[in-house]
Amino acid sequence: MFDIRRSQSPKILIVEDEHIVALDIARNLISFGYEIAGMATTGENALKLTTEENPDLILMDIKIDGGMDGIQTVKKIQSEHNIPIIYLSAYSDEQTLERAKLTEPHGFLLKPFERKELRTTIETALYKYRTEEQLRSSEAELKALFSAMNDIILVFDNNGRIVKTNTEAFNKSRKSLIGRNLFQIFPEKEAEKLSSRIQNALTTGQNVNDEVKLVIDEEEKWFSVSVSRMYDNFVLWVAREITSNKKTEKALRESEERYRHLVEYSPDIVGVHRDGILLFINPAGAKKFGMENAEELIGRPIAEMVHPSSRNAFSKQLKITGNKDAPSSTEIKVTRLDGSVIYLETITIPVIYEGYYATQFVARDDTAHKTVEKERENLFRQVSETQKRLKILSRRLIEVQESERRTIARELHDEIGQSLTAIKIDLQSMKEGVTNEAQKNHFSESIELIEHSLDQVRNLSLDLRPSMLDDLGLFPTLRWYLIRQAERTGINAVINADKSELEDLPSELEITAYRISQEAITNIIRHANAKNLRLDLWVSEDQLHLKIKDDGKGFDVKRAKKLAIGGKSIGILGMQERVELLEGSIEIVSGPDTGTEIHAVLPINISNKYQRFWRKKNS
């Protein structure tokens, strides 16, 4: 509520057609401390001044000049303004008074009146008006509050009939509920129950609280009802819908039941502990720990069941879980009652258990997986060791092969080559001592055959192991090899390299690069039908790059690798194995009619293990 009184003096409008009387009233009002809003002699003038000045009170003479008397003027004013009225009149006939009463004035003064009577009537009228305004304001506020409430409010009289309500929730016909009783708006069973609660409240004077289920518009709804006695045996009935709460409670109960069944019948371990003391464990958990009855474990420290090697991890998990809401997982070993050890994969999370903070854990037996994992690790270790041995053997095989090639090439060059040369010289000397032309031709044919054999021995020696690779290095040997192949086949071969970058390379690196180039160029000549071939060599970031490219017909790389794995073509596998032995990489890109590009990358700083192997082999 609020105070509508004005801080300044009330303004009063005087409507009086006798000028002397109006002046006398104005004089008295000023002496009382009031302000004069104006003086009017006709109804029309009074209406105008009321709109302009908005007075706090009007003194209205009933008999005034103009087309309207005072009562008619007041009706006009009241249609637009809410201003208290005091009638002034020299007449007191019954008919006039009845007409005046219909306008509900705040006072009535009969002329002539005393000064004191004027003041008392005005103050009484203003006080009554203020009180009425406050009451109207309070009623408006109460009505707004009453209407805005979500709760259903019914007020019953002592006959059980509704006298006030803020809702039509139960009213299907949409007719007013005022004057109707419980049995007219509720089903009989619910009405009897509610009627009993109302009678109880009337008899005891105490509030009665209850929960009731009502069927409204063919839908079940739950309400929390409060019944209390008001004044004069009126009863206040307040109902708040709790249907959603009831549904939530039902869903919660069902969820708890599902959770209970899930925990009880879960094959995993589910338990709760507080500060490491076990508070709950499901049947599966008890059996995992070697107990038939879960109650035997309740109250025991979990640390007693944790294997000594896992107690640090368990302690850390306790601290982590206590400091955050997110789940924490770890793996621990647990000692069962019979002394056997099992592996558990655990997840923990803070929960509220019996009103206090605790930790819930879910654990899954991971023993079988751990056993398989260990077996797999052992197998992987064995395979890795076997691969290492195979790699060492492969390296050894390649080195033995290179050594044998070097030896055979030397023997071919030094022994067979020299012997063939000596035979050639002897045949030439013998030819000079023969005069018979047929014998000379025979010696000439033998010498040509020896020369051809020398060429074959020389080529075979170079193919097995060109001596210049050891004497001059990688670049001159590859350049010589390309020139030799170009002369033999007519292919246009180009080599591009900076000789200064390729000096002082490790011998094993030069041999690998040469053998890859030899294999690749041989395949190009045999299968690619290429016209052009380019070989690039360069060093970058301690790596030797070898790129060989041709413009031949190309091939299916994946298919070629499958054939190589099947033993039908070992050229690609040979190159790949040589590169991998030096911990390098090789990429082959080819396609129909797009040519082939082979890019090998070999580390210049070969691993210490391989260097030791290489030195040992050459010592």
Order of alpha helices (4+ residues) and beta strands (2+ residues): beta-alpha-beta-alpha-beta-alpha-beta-alpha-beta-alpha-beta-beta-alpha-alpha-beta-beta-beta-alpha-beta-beta-alpha-alpha-beta-beta-beta-alpha-alpha-alpha-alpha-alpha-beta-alpha-beta-beta-alpha-alpha-beta-beta-alpha
